[in-house]
Amino acid sequence: MQNSESIKKLSQPDMPRKLLFIVNPNAGKKVSSLLIETIRKEFPQNIYYQIVIWKDKNHFNEILDILYTQNYTDAVAVGGDGTVNEVAKSLIGTNITLGIVPSGSGNGLARSLGISMKIDEAIKQIIKGEKTKIDIGKVNGTPFFCTSGVGFDAHIGKLFATSEKRGLKTYAKIVLSQLFNYKPEEYVLSFGRQIIELKAFLITVANAGQYGNDFYIAPEAKLNDGLFHVVILKPFKLFQLPGLIYKLISKKSHLSSRIETYTCNQLRIYRNKKNAIHFDGEPKFENEDLLFELIDEKLNVIIGTKYKRNG
């Protein structure tokens, strides 16, 4: 594996495009075969590409060696949010551009970038190669690109990760099973000159506006504005839940009386015990003290046609 300094020199902007598709086999044989068929049909002959199947965690290091040493300009993640997150993390500090062919349950970053949920359309957007740079967040040193947070959504992320079945239906079942039993927790937030003590159902630190599936927890957040939108969902009554869900899907969650939003580029959250957090939906156990920070480096990403309309 090359060191970070040599990696940063790879894939200079004036190089001809060379794409490496990194396919998560959990996306399914149908997705993989359709991807290959669509690439062969759509890709012009002057764009070089290679497809690799990501077999396991150890194999990913071999894939990165290929990516870094063979002058690829684009790394295209084919899979869900976990696949996208792992590939994106590996591109921090390089000039290699992230592309996404979404095939997961949430597809938060792909949706935030205006990437089509249809494989053939996503491939066409990758061929077009329209790019932008987006902000990168970290929580206790772990990168994230859309959202990270504590509370109910982190709890659900932990349960969903251990579920044998995936997909939106499974996620919804887990949410419904836990909704009536979950107890809001005490937190202390510190950012700028403010210190806030509160009880919250969840706290989301948003770099992008949505979790995934077009559920907008922070509809005013932008991927390139240099700010986190810190969303606090206060404890609520059961009869208020339909209104909250409606506001999430209609991009009006910031108007809810049960939600408070703050902006900053660095935030500390203190809690009473070590517990789950999530970063882009992936769960992790962390200590009581959490540091969220936007880092100086940007990530090059391919965007879709809807990105500009979404801000």
Long-range contacts (C-beta under 8 A, 24 or more apart in sequence): 1-61, 1-64, 1-65, 1-68, 2-65, 2-68, 2-69, 4-93, 7-68, 7-93, 7-94, 8-93, 8-94, 8-95, 10-68, 10-71, 10-94, 10-95, 10-96, 11-71, 11-72, 11-73, 11-94, 11-95, 11-96, 11-97, 12-95, 13-95, 15-71, 15-73, 16-46, 16-48, 16-73, 17-47, 17-48, 17-73, 17-74, 17-129, 18-47, 18-48, 18-49, 18-70, 18-71, 18-72, 18-73, 18-74, 19-47, 19-48, 19-49, 19-50, 19-72, 19-73, 19-74, 19-75, 19-76, 19-99, 19-126, 20-49, 20-50, 20-52, 20-63, 20-66, 20-67, 20-70, 20-72, 20-74, 20-75, 20-76, 21-49, 21-50, 21-51, 21-52, 21-76, 21-78, 21-101, 22-52, 22-54, 22-63, 22-67, 22-75, 22-76, 22-77, 22-78, 22-83, 22-87, 23-51, 23-52, 23-53, 23-54, 23-78, 23-79, 24-54, 24-77, 24-78, 24-79, 24-80, 24-82, 24-83, 24-103, 25-53, 25-54, 25-55, 26-79, 26-80, 27-78, 27-79, 27-80, 27-83, 27-103, 27-104, 28-103, 31-78, 31-103, 31-119, 32-78, 34-119, 35-78, 35-101, 35-119, 35-123, 38-119, 38-120, 38-123, 39-123, 42-120, 42-123, 42-124, 42-127, 43-123, 43-127, 44-127, 47-127, 54-79, 54-83, 60-86, 64-90, 67-96, 68-94, 72-96, 73-97, 74-98, 74-99, 74-126, 74-129, 74-302, 75-99, 76-100, 76-101, 76-126, 77-101, 78-103, 79-103, 79-104, 80-104, 80-105, 80-106, 80-107, 80-166, 81-105, 81-106, 81-107, 81-108, 81-109, 81-146, 81-212, 81-280, 81-281, 81-282, 82-280, 82-281, 82-282, 84-109, 84-110, 84-145, 84-280, 85-109, 85-143, 85-144, 85-145, 85-279, 85-280, 85-282, 88-143, 88-145, 88-299, 89-143, 91-299, 91-300, 92-136, 92-143, 92-297, 92-299, 93-297, 95-300, 96-300, 97-129, 97-131, 97-300, 97-301, 97-302, 98-299, 98-300, 98-301, 98-302, 99-126, 99-301, 99-302, 100-301, 100-302, 101-126, 104-212, 105-166, 105-167, 105-168, 105-171, 105-212, 105-213, 106-211, 106-212, 106-213, 106-281, 107-212, 107-213, 108-146, 108-147, 108-208, 108-210, 108-211, 108-212, 108-280, 108-281, 109-145, 109-146, 109-208, 109-280, 111-210, 111-212, 111-213, 111-214, 112-146, 112-208, 112-209, 112-210, 112-223, 112-310, 113-223, 113-301, 113-302, 113-303, 113-304, 113-307, 114-303, 114-304, 114-305, 114-306, 114-307, 114-308, 114-309, 114-310, 115-302, 115-303, 115-304, 116-304, 121-304, 122-304, 125-302, 125-303, 125-304, 125-305, 126-302, 129-302, 130-302, 130-303, 131-300, 131-301, 131-302, 131-303, 132-224, 132-300, 132-301, 132-303, 132-307, 133-224, 133-298, 133-299, 133-300, 133-301, 134-207, 134-223, 134-224, 134-298, 134-299, 134-301, 135-207, 135-223, 135-224, 135-225, 135-226, 135-294, 135-298, 135-299, 136-207, 136-294, 136-295, 136-297, 136-298, 136-299, 137-205, 137-207, 137-228, 137-292, 137-293, 137-294, 137-295, 138-291, 138-292, 138-293, 138-294, 138-295, 139-205, 139-277, 139-279, 139-286, 139-290, 139-291, 139-292, 140-286, 140-287, 140-290, 140-291, 142-279, 142-284, 143-279, 143-295, 144-207, 144-279, 144-280, 145-207, 145-208, 145-223, 145-280, 145-299, 146-206, 146-207, 146-208, 146-210, 146-211, 146-212, 146-280, 147-204, 147-205, 147-206, 147-207, 147-208, 147-210, 147-211, 147-217, 147-218, 147-278, 147-279, 147-280, 147-281, 148-204, 148-205, 148-277, 148-278, 148-279, 148-280, 148-292, 149-202, 149-203, 149-204, 149-205, 149-277, 149-278, 150-185, 150-187, 150-202, 150-203, 150-269, 150-271, 150-275, 150-276, 150-277, 150-290, 151-184, 151-185, 151-200, 151-201, 151-202, 151-203, 151-233, 152-178, 152-182, 152-201, 152-202, 152-233, 153-202, 153-204, 153-211, 153-278, 154-202, 154-275, 154-276, 154-277, 154-278, 154-283, 155-182, 155-276, 157-276, 157-278, 157-281, 157-282, 157-283, 158-276, 158-278, 158-283, 160-281, 160-283, 161-282, 161-283, 168-213, 179-241, 180-238, 184-234, 184-235, 185-271, 185-272, 185-275, 186-271, 186-272, 187-269, 187-270, 187-271, 188-269, 188-270, 188-271, 189-230, 189-232, 189-262, 189-267, 189-268, 189-269, 189-270, 190-267, 190-268, 190-269, 190-270, 191-230, 191-262, 191-264, 191-266, 191-267, 191-268, 192-264, 194-262, 198-232, 198-234, 199-234, 199-235, 200-232, 200-233, 200-234, 200-235, 201-233, 201-234, 201-235, 201-236, 202-232, 202-233, 203-230, 203-231, 203-232, 203-233, 203-269, 204-230, 204-231, 204-233, 205-229, 205-230, 205-231, 205-267, 205-292, 206-230, 206-231, 207-294, 209-251, 209-310, 211-281, 212-281, 214-249, 215-248, 215-249, 216-248, 216-249, 216-251, 216-253, 217-248, 217-253, 218-253, 218-254, 218-261, 219-251, 219-252, 219-253, 219-254, 220-254, 220-261, 222-311, 226-265, 226-294, 227-263, 227-264, 227-265, 227-294, 228-263, 228-264, 228-265, 228-267, 228-292, 228-294, 229-261, 229-262, 229-263, 230-261, 230-262, 230-263, 230-264, 230-267, 231-259, 231-260, 231-261, 232-259, 232-260, 232-261, 232-262, 233-258, 233-259, 234-258, 234-259, 234-260, 265-293, 265-294, 266-291, 266-292, 266-293, 266-294, 267-291, 267-292, 267-293, 268-292
